[in-house]
């Protein structure tokens, strides 16, 4: 269907103004005792403008649906196809890649009063990614479409928690958002799938509504969602401290290929932290974050391989891991 000369809301305003002018001119005719011919012209003219405008423009420019019962003040989208009813400079949908992350090092300190643990880690983004697509529409509610589902309830997905944080910060919008999440990153694998999806959601919402938050604004929102989410805003490589929110970018000069394997069984991150707490001082950790960061910056492959360490490997109970490591080494893996 061709784009109309005027949009629906402009047409509706013209209709209201034509009726208002008709009533005003009718009142002036009676007040000033003007001729009945003037009264007739006023009524016919006003009705003609109203009827012609309604017939030509009270329809959706995309699907042709009758919009005569659509509210001028309340509705911004066609209830049939979801098309905007006025010129809108903002995009109707955006797509973001949500790249997984890998911890090249991870050492865990004591548990804090807020329940988080102090960590030291070097993280790097990898090519494996989910796809997050956001759509603005007429609603009647915000929703998540996840394929395949990763939580029993949609409301437990970190993207929906990010949605709540976003609207608590910026207030309700006149439209609704559908989140379409295409999952590729495996769950319970330490790859930050939920965190990177939430970060992609925040980046997408910034674009969808033209807010211009910048990286610092996005990281501030991300910090309310989890320790890894601020890193996932930009990805790349970074050393992290605190609970993961204190980031120091690392300029890597090592173009590396990583082989990511995931057994059928998973490792719950909260369970890993509980195991670390239970082991206490009996757990002898290595703290190699600084060495790994320097190796990346210097392009020192041997130094990086010697500093790779993840404390979760020492507390996991998955027997498959030793076999996977052995097979990778036999296939030529350096570390």
C-alpha positions in Angstrom: 0.0 0.0 0.0 1.3 3.5 -0.9 2.3 5.9 1.8 -0.5 8.4 2.4 0.0 12.1 1.9 -0.7 12.7 5.7 -0.5 10.2 8.5 -3.3 9.0 10.7 -2.8 11.4 13.6 -2.6 14.4 11.4 -5.8 13.3 9.7 -7.5 12.9 13.1 -6.4 16.4 14.1 -7.8 17.8 10.8 -11.1 16.1 11.5 -11.3 17.5 15.1 -10.4 21.0 13.9 -13.0 20.9 11.0 -15.8 20.0 13.5 -14.7 22.6 15.9 -14.6 25.3 13.2 -18.0 24.2 12.0 -19.5 24.7 15.5 -17.7 28.0 16.0 -19.0 29.4 12.7 -22.5 28.1 13.5 -22.4 29.9 16.8 -21.1 33.1 15.2 -23.9 32.9 12.6 -26.5 32.8 15.3 -24.8 35.4 17.5 -24.2 37.9 14.7 -27.5 37.1 12.9 -25.7 36.3 9.7 -27.5 34.8 6.7 -28.6 31.2 6.7 -26.6 30.7 3.5 -23.4 31.3 5.5 -24.6 28.8 8.2 -25.3 26.2 5.5 -21.9 26.7 3.9 -20.2 26.4 7.3 -21.9 23.1 8.1 -21.5 21.6 4.6 -17.8 22.7 4.5 -17.0 21.3 7.9 -18.7 18.0 7.3 -17.2 17.6 3.8 -13.6 18.0 5.2 -14.4 15.6 8.0 -15.9 12.9 5.8 -13.3 13.1 3.1 -10.4 13.0 5.6 -12.0 10.1 7.4 -12.6 8.1 4.2 -9.2 8.7 2.8 -6.9 8.6 5.8 -8.6 6.7 8.7 -6.9 3.5 7.6 -3.6 1.9 8.3 -1.0 2.8 5.6 0.4 -0.8 5.8 -2.5 -3.2 6.2 -5.5 -1.0 5.3 -7.3 -1.7 8.7 -10.1 0.7 9.7 -8.8 3.1 12.4 -12.0 4.9 13.2 -12.1 3.5 16.7 -8.4 4.0 17.5 -7.6 6.6 20.1 -5.6 9.6 19.0 -4.0 10.0 22.4 -3.5 6.4 23.5 -2.5 4.5 20.4 0.7 4.9 18.4 0.5 1.6 16.4 -2.0 -0.1 14.2 -3.8 -2.8 16.3 -3.7 -5.1 13.3 -0.2 -5.1 12.0 1.7 -3.0 14.6 2.8 -0.4 12.1 3.4 3.1 13.5 0.5 5.6 12.9 2.7 8.6 12.6 6.2 9.5 11.2 8.7 7.9 13.6 12.4 8.7 13.3 13.3 5.8 15.6 13.8 2.2 14.3 11.0 -0.3 14.8 13.4 -3.1 15.5 17.2 -3.6 16.1 19.4 -6.6 16.2 22.4 -7.1 18.5 25.0 -9.9 18.6 25.6 -11.2 22.2 29.1 -12.7 22.1 30.2 -15.2 24.7 33.1 -14.6 27.0 35.9 -16.9 28.2 37.8 -16.5 31.5 41.5 -16.9 30.7 42.2 -16.7 34.4 39.9 -16.8 37.4 40.8 -16.6 41.1 38.2 -16.1 43.8 38.6 -14.3 47.1 36.5 -14.1 50.2 32.7 -13.7 50.2 31.5 -10.2 50.8 28.6 -9.1 53.0 26.4 -8.5 50.0 26.8 -12.2 48.9 29.3 -11.6 46.0 32.9 -12.8 45.9 36.0 -10.8 45.2 37.5 -12.0 42.0 40.5 -11.5 39.8 40.1 -12.5 36.2 41.1 -11.8 32.6 38.1 -12.2 30.2 38.0 -12.1 26.5 35.1 -12.1 24.1 34.8 -14.9 21.5 33.0 -15.4 18.2 30.3 -17.7 19.6 27.2 -15.6 20.0 23.5 -15.4 20.6 21.3 -13.0 18.6 19.0 -10.6 20.4 16.3 -8.8 18.4 14.1 -6.1 19.9 10.8 -5.0 18.3 8.6 -2.0 19.3 4.9 -2.8 18.9 1.4 -2.1 20.1 1.6 -4.7 22.9 -0.5 -5.3 24.9 2.5 -6.2 27.0 6.3 -6.7 26.9 7.3 -10.3 26.2 10.3 -12.6 25.6 10.5 -15.2 22.8 13.5 -17.5 23.5 14.6 -20.4 21.2 15.4 -22.7 22.8 14.0 -21.7 26.3 16.7 -21.5 29.0 14.5 -20.7 32.0 11.3 -22.3 33.2 9.6 -18.8 33.5 10.3 -16.0 31.0 10.4 -13.5 33.9 13.5 -15.3 35.3 15.5 -14.6 32.1 18.1 -12.0 32.7 16.9 -10.1 29.6 13.5 -9.6 31.3 15.3 -8.4 34.5 17.2 -6.0 32.2 13.9 -4.7 30.8 12.6 -4.0 34.3 15.8 -2.2 35.2 15.6 -0.1 32.0 12.1 1.1 32.5 12.6 1.7 36.2 15.4 4.1 35.1 13.7 5.8 32.2 10.0 5.3 33.0 7.3 3.7 30.9 7.1 4.1 27.1 4.0 4.5 25.0 4.7 1.3 23.2 5.8 -2.2 24.2 8.9 -4.3 23.5 9.2 -7.9 22.2 12.6 -9.5 22.9 13.4 -12.3 20.4 16.4 -14.3 21.7 18.1 -16.9 19.5 20.3 -19.1 21.8 23.6 -20.6 20.6 25.7 -20.2 23.7 25.3 -23.2 26.0 24.1 -22.7 29.5 26.0 -23.6 32.7 29.3 -23.4 30.8 30.9 -20.3 32.2 30.5 -18.5 28.9 28.3 -15.7 30.2 25.3 -16.5 28.0 22.8 -14.7 30.3 25.1 -11.8 31.0 25.9 -11.1 27.3 22.2 -11.4 26.4 21.3 -8.8 29.0 24.2 -6.5 27.8 22.9 -6.9 24.2 19.4 -6.0 25.3 20.7 -2.7 27.0 22.7 -1.8 23.8 19.6 -2.5 21.7 17.3 -0.5 23.8 19.7 2.5 23.7 19.5 2.3 19.9 15.8 1.5 19.7 14.8 4.7 21.7 17.7 6.9 20.6 18.8 7.6 24.2 22.5 8.1 23.5 23.6 6.7 26.9 27.2 6.0 25.8 29.3 3.2 27.2 29.5 4.6 30.7 25.7 5.0 31.0 25.2 1.4 29.7 27.8 0.0 32.1 26.1 1.7 35.0 22.8 0.0 34.1 24.6 -3.3 33.5 26.2 -3.2 37.0 22.7 -3.6 38.5 22.2 -6.9 36.7 25.3 -9.0 37.5 29.1 -9.0 37.8 29.8 -10.0 34.1 27.3 -7.8 32.4 29.4 -4.6 32.4 32.2 -6.4 30.6 29.8 -7.8 28.0 28.7 -4.2 27.0 31.9 -3.9 25.0 33.5 -7.3 25.1 37.1 -7.3 23.8 39.7 -8.3 26.5 39.9 -6.9 30.0 41.2 -7.6 33.4 38.5 -7.4 36.1 38.6 -7.0 39.8 36.1 -6.4 42.6 33.0 -8.5 41.7 33.9 -8.2 38.1 32.8 -4.6 37.7 36.2 -2.9 37.9 37.4 -3.3 34.3 40.8 -2.5 32.9 41.0 -2.9 29.1 43.7 -5.2 27.8 45.1 -4.6 24.3 45.7 -8.1 23.0 48.4 -8.7 20.4 47.7 -12.5 20.3 45.2 -13.6 17.6 44.2 -16.9 19.1 41.8 -19.7 18.1 39.9 -21.3 21.0 38.2 -24.7 20.9 35.1 -24.6 23.1 33.7 -27.9 24.3 30.7 -28.4 26.5 29.8 -31.8 28.1 26.1 -32.6 28.4 26.2 -31.9 32.2 26.5 -28.3 33.4 28.2 -26.5 36.3 26.0 -24.1 38.2 28.0 -20.9 39.0 26.4 -20.5 42.5 27.3 -24.1 43.3 30.9 -23.6 42.3 31.2 -20.6 44.6 29.6 -22.5 47.5 32.2 -25.3 46.9 35.0 -22.7 47.1 33.6 -21.4 50.4 33.4 -24.9 51.8 37.0 -25.7 50.9 38.3 -22.5 52.4 42.1 -22.3 53.0 42.5 -25.9 51.8 42.0 -24.7 48.3 45.4 -23.6 46.9 44.7 -21.1 44.2 47.0 -19.5 41.7 46.7 -15.7 41.1 47.9 -15.2 37.5 45.7 -12.4 36.2 48.5 -9.8 35.9 50.8 -12.3 34.2 48.1 -13.2 31.6 47.3 -9.5 30.9 50.9 -8.7 30.3 51.3 -11.7 28.1 48.4 -10.6 25.9 49.8 -7.1 25.6 53.3 -8.3 24.7 52.1 -11.0 22.3 53.8 -13.6 24.5 52.0 -16.9 23.6 54.2 -19.1 25.9 53.7 -16.7 28.8 49.9 -16.7 28.3 49.7 -20.5 28.2 51.7 -20.7 31.4 49.3 -18.3 33.2 46.0 -19.8 32.2 44.1 -20.8 35.3 40.5 -21.2 36.4 39.7 -22.1 40.0 36.4 -23.7 39.0 38.3 -26.5 37.4 39.5 -27.5 40.9 36.1 -27.6 42.4 34.0 -29.0 39.7 32.8 -32.6 40.0 32.5 -33.4 36.3 34.6 -36.5 35.5 34.4 -35.8 31.8 36.7 -32.7 32.0 39.9 -34.7 32.4 39.2 -36.8 29.3 38.3 -33.6 27.3 41.5 -31.9 28.3 43.6 -35.0 27.4 42.0 -35.3 24.0 42.5 -31.6 23.2 46.2 -31.9 24.2 46.6 -34.9 22.0 45.1 -33.0 19.2 47.6 -30.2 19.5 46.1 -27.7 21.9 48.8 -25.6 23.6 47.0 -25.2 26.9 
